[in-house]
Amino acid sequence: MITGTHALIHFDHAEEIRAFFRDTLKLPHVDAGHGWLIFSLPPAEIGMHPAEKGSHYELYLLCDDINSTVGDLEKRGVKFTSPITDARFGFVTSLTLPGGAELGLYQPKHPLAPAWPVAKKNRIRAASRPKKKSRAKRRK
């Protein structure tokens, strides 16, 4: 059963971008070891669009109020590469990541995909948790 998405983005400035996601965007994360931060993302959706030539991928962070979100991020020092545009599918802009890469931000006008069903028990994460001591053992 598919339980989520793990996306990899390769950057020339990975350390700076990890710090940006951690300190500026304030995304929850875990250190998987040796400074490799794995960030939690909010609910996601994926759309399949036709391409005239070849395949490519785009990544956008969604928000519910683009003006408010842009204002909040600007207060944290985030620079935007384009003004907010009213597109057919939503309101769109792009923010600048350390090193100059862009990341899309948009407030959708379309209906959002339904929530993913809650997975039973994630065996990998459950297996890594310390086991609780039984009450009998704790009393000794």
trRosetta pair geometry for C-beta under 8 A, 3 or more apart (Angstrom, degrees):
i j d omega theta_ij theta_ji phi_ij phi_ji
1 119 6.9 151 115 -128 128 97
3 119 4.4 23 -130 -82 108 148
3 122 6.2 138 166 -102 161 98
4 116 7.7 113 -92 129 59 169
4 119 7.9 -63 -33 -32 90 138
5 41 7.9 -40 73 53 102 137
5 44 5.9 -68 31 66 138 154
5 46 7.9 140 -84 -47 154 125
7 41 7.9 36 22 -26 117 152
7 59 7.3 120 174 -109 156 133
9 59 7.2 -58 -86 -5 131 164
10 14 7.7 -44 -157 -79 48 113
11 14 4.9 148 69 -74 96 63
11 17 5.1 54 68 -1 166 153
11 97 7.4 -90 -126 123 147 140
11 99 6.3 133 178 61 112 158
11 101 6.2 -93 -123 -14 111 152
12 99 5.5 165 71 -158 97 144
13 16 4.3 -30 163 42 108 118
13 17 5.6 114 103 -25 85 95
13 97 7.7 167 74 132 121 99
13 98 5.0 -129 128 116 143 98
13 99 3.3 -167 7 -54 138 132
13 101 7.8 -159 40 0 109 111
14 17 5.8 -62 -143 41 29 108
14 18 6.2 34 158 -23 67 103
15 18 5.8 -52 -150 32 29 111
15 19 6.6 27 152 -15 62 106
15 35 7.5 -5 -117 157 90 135
16 19 5.7 -56 -153 38 33 112
16 20 6.3 38 148 -24 66 105
16 98 3.6 -116 135 117 122 155
16 99 6.3 142 72 -31 134 99
17 20 5.2 -47 -146 33 37 118
17 21 6.4 36 155 -16 66 101
17 97 5.4 24 -115 176 102 121
17 98 5.4 -146 -69 50 62 102
17 99 6.9 -46 -53 14 104 122
17 101 7.5 2 -95 45 133 129
18 21 6.0 -56 -150 38 31 107
18 22 6.1 24 154 -13 65 113
18 35 7.5 98 116 165 165 89
18 37 4.8 130 -158 34 115 127
19 22 5.6 -60 -141 45 30 109
19 23 5.4 -6 173 10 71 118
19 24 7.8 64 130 -5 66 95
19 98 7.6 31 62 -9 100 153
20 23 6.8 -60 -115 52 17 86
20 24 4.9 -25 -162 28 60 124
20 25 6.6 50 143 -5 69 99
20 97 6.1 148 94 -150 167 79
20 98 5.4 -164 -44 -10 135 108
21 24 7.4 -19 -61 53 12 85
21 25 5.1 -30 -141 45 45 124
21 27 5.1 -35 171 29 88 123
21 29 7.3 98 119 -62 107 137
21 37 7.3 170 81 109 120 137
21 39 5.4 -70 152 -81 136 152
22 25 7.7 54 11 54 13 81
22 26 7.4 31 166 -106 31 30
22 27 6.9 -75 -92 52 36 77
22 29 5.8 -62 -102 16 91 147
22 37 6.2 -75 -65 -158 120 167
22 39 7.7 -132 -73 -92 68 109
23 26 7.1 -4 179 -74 14 62
24 73 7.6 62 163 -148 100 82
24 76 5.1 132 -154 146 81 127
24 77 6.7 -94 -124 62 120 99
24 78 6.2 127 171 -66 130 98
25 73 7.8 4 -99 -117 69 106
27 39 4.5 32 120 -160 132 118
27 40 6.4 -173 169 60 92 65
27 41 7.2 -10 -155 -90 129 53
28 39 7.1 124 80 -158 48 64
28 40 4.2 -10 79 38 102 123
29 37 4.7 8 175 -174 140 105
29 38 6.2 154 -158 76 80 42
29 39 4.7 -38 -95 -98 97 60
29 40 6.6 -148 -79 2 41 77
30 37 7.2 151 74 -152 34 60
30 38 5.3 -16 59 58 86 96
30 40 8.0 72 -11 -38 89 94
31 35 6.6 -36 -146 -107 108 21
31 36 6.9 109 -165 64 61 52
31 37 5.9 -39 -99 -94 59 66
32 36 4.5 -54 60 93 101 105
32 37 7.3 161 5 -111 86 13
32 38 5.1 68 -39 -17 118 113
33 36 5.9 2 66 35 60 107
41 44 6.1 34 119 -55 128 113
42 62 7.4 -112 83 57 128 98
43 115 6.4 -73 -128 -122 146 77
43 116 7.0 -176 -139 4 98 99
45 112 6.5 -160 -35 -164 150 76
45 113 4.0 149 -118 15 124 127
51 54 6.2 -91 142 79 138 43
51 55 5.9 179 15 -100 165 44
51 56 6.9 138 -118 20 140 82
58 104 6.3 26 171 1 103 145
59 103 6.5 -44 97 -143 101 81
59 104 6.4 164 95 34 48 99
60 92 7.7 -66 -127 -130 136 96
60 103 7.7 140 -117 168 37 69
60 104 3.7 -53 -100 100 82 113
60 105 6.4 160 -163 -90 83 16
60 106 5.1 -13 -177 16 139 104
61 103 6.7 36 -8 150 103 112
61 104 7.1 172 19 95 61 60
61 105 5.2 -17 63 -110 92 74
61 106 7.8 146 76 23 48 57
62 105 8.0 156 -97 -159 14 57
62 106 6.4 -35 -113 76 58 68
62 107 7.3 104 -166 -105 69 36
62 108 6.3 -20 -137 -14 113 104
63 66 5.6 126 78 -87 122 57
63 68 7.9 -163 160 71 129 87
63 69 4.1 -41 -159 -41 161 161
63 105 6.3 17 -5 -178 118 98
63 106 7.3 176 28 94 82 21
63 107 5.4 -53 78 -81 80 82
64 107 6.5 82 -158 -132 13 100
65 68 4.0 26 112 26 118 117
65 69 6.1 148 85 -19 65 89
65 107 6.6 55 -102 -107 10 141
66 69 5.6 -57 -140 41 31 111
66 70 6.0 32 161 -20 68 107
66 84 5.7 130 130 -130 130 131
66 91 4.5 -135 13 102 156 125
66 93 6.8 136 -175 6 122 112
66 105 6.8 135 -134 131 96 103
66 106 6.9 -22 -93 -150 128 33
66 107 4.0 -112 -38 -18 103 122
67 70 6.0 -54 -145 37 26 108
67 71 6.3 27 155 -18 61 109
67 84 7.0 -48 -80 -42 69 169
68 71 5.7 -57 -149 37 29 113
68 72 6.3 29 155 -19 65 107
69 72 5.8 -54 -147 37 30 111
69 73 6.2 24 157 -13 65 109
69 105 6.8 -160 117 175 133 134
69 107 7.8 168 18 -63 133 106
70 73 5.9 -59 -144 42 29 107
70 74 6.1 33 156 -23 65 107
70 80 6.4 4 -146 -60 109 148
70 84 6.6 -104 -36 -60 159 117
70 93 6.4 41 -93 50 128 159
70 105 7.3 148 -77 104 85 148
71 74 5.8 -53 -145 33 28 112
71 75 6.7 32 154 -21 61 103
72 75 5.8 -54 -158 30 32 113
72 76 7.0 21 148 -10 63 106
73 76 5.5 -59 -153 40 40 109
73 78 3.9 -34 160 42 98 141
73 80 7.9 95 99 -57 123 101
73 95 6.6 -66 147 -108 150 145
74 77 7.7 98 -174 -37 33 6
74 78 6.0 -86 -81 62 36 80
74 79 8.0 76 -118 -93 74 33
74 80 7.3 -47 -81 -14 98 107
78 95 5.2 -18 173 -155 117 128
78 96 7.4 161 -173 50 70 71
79 95 6.9 129 82 -160 45 72
79 96 4.5 -15 81 36 98 122
80 83 7.6 93 122 -91 127 29
80 93 5.4 -14 -160 164 127 125
80 94 6.6 130 -162 81 74 48
80 95 5.3 -52 -101 -101 66 62
80 96 7.0 -165 -101 -7 15 85
81 93 7.9 151 54 174 64 79
81 94 4.6 -32 50 89 107 106
81 95 7.1 154 -1 -130 85 11
81 96 5.5 113 -49 -59 99 93
81 102 5.5 -57 14 -111 150 119
82 85 6.8 -24 142 -24 119 111
82 92 8.0 1 95 121 128 83
82 93 5.5 -167 81 -147 85 69
82 94 5.2 57 22 30 105 94
83 93 6.7 -90 140 -111 20 108
84 91 5.4 9 -178 176 106 106
84 92 7.1 147 -154 72 58 32
84 93 4.8 -52 -92 -55 59 116
85 91 7.0 163 78 -157 41 57
85 92 5.1 -27 60 63 94 87
85 93 6.9 146 9 -75 77 62
86 91 5.8 -25 -102 -103 55 78
87 90 5.9 4 64 61 98 48
87 91 7.1 163 22 -100 78 22
87 92 5.1 22 -4 2 127 121
87 106 7.8 -37 36 -137 126 131
88 109 7.8 -123 143 48 38 137
89 106 7.9 29 104 163 96 146
89 108 6.5 -41 154 -140 83 76
89 109 6.0 -175 171 40 31 97
89 110 5.6 -23 -156 -22 82 114
90 106 4.7 91 109 168 130 113
90 107 5.3 -172 -176 88 109 49
90 108 4.2 -73 -83 -117 139 33
90 109 4.7 -168 -86 -7 61 78
90 110 6.9 -76 -50 5 100 81
91 106 6.2 166 82 -153 49 73
91 107 4.4 6 49 50 102 102
91 109 7.7 102 -17 -45 70 95
92 104 6.6 -28 -158 -162 99 103
92 105 7.3 144 -154 81 51 52
92 106 4.4 -15 -100 -100 70 110
93 104 7.6 150 86 -154 37 58
93 105 5.3 -17 68 63 83 99
93 106 7.4 160 23 -81 56 63
94 102 4.4 9 173 -173 128 117
94 103 6.6 149 -159 70 76 33
94 104 5.4 -43 -100 -97 80 53
94 105 6.8 160 -102 15 27 80
95 102 7.0 146 72 -154 36 65
95 103 5.4 -24 61 62 87 89
95 105 5.9 51 -14 -19 103 123
96 100 6.5 -35 -160 -136 104 35
96 101 7.5 133 -159 74 56 39
96 102 6.2 -40 -100 -99 52 65
97 100 7.3 -20 70 64 69 15
97 101 4.4 -19 53 69 118 90
97 102 7.0 -163 5 -86 90 13
97 103 5.7 79 -44 -17 110 110
108 112 6.5 125 74 -77 147 82
119 122 5.8 64 105 -63 139 81
121 126 5.4 20 166 -41 106 150
122 125 4.3 33 103 28 118 110
122 126 6.0 153 82 -17 61 91
123 126 5.6 -58 -135 43 29 111
123 127 5.9 33 163 -26 66 108
124 127 6.0 -57 -149 32 24 110
124 128 6.8 15 155 -15 59 109
125 128 6.0 -62 -152 35 34 108
125 129 7.1 43 151 -33 64 98
126 129 5.9 -47 -159 15 37 115
133 137 4.5 -116 180 87 105 122
133 138 5.0 130 105 -59 121 87
134 137 4.8 91 57 8 80 102
134 138 7.1 -148 93 -7 41 88
135 138 5.6 -57 -146 36 34 112
135 139 6.5 36 156 -26 66 103
136 139 6.1 -54 -154 26 30 111
136 140 7.4 35 151 -28 60 100
137 140 6.1 -48 -161 17 38 114
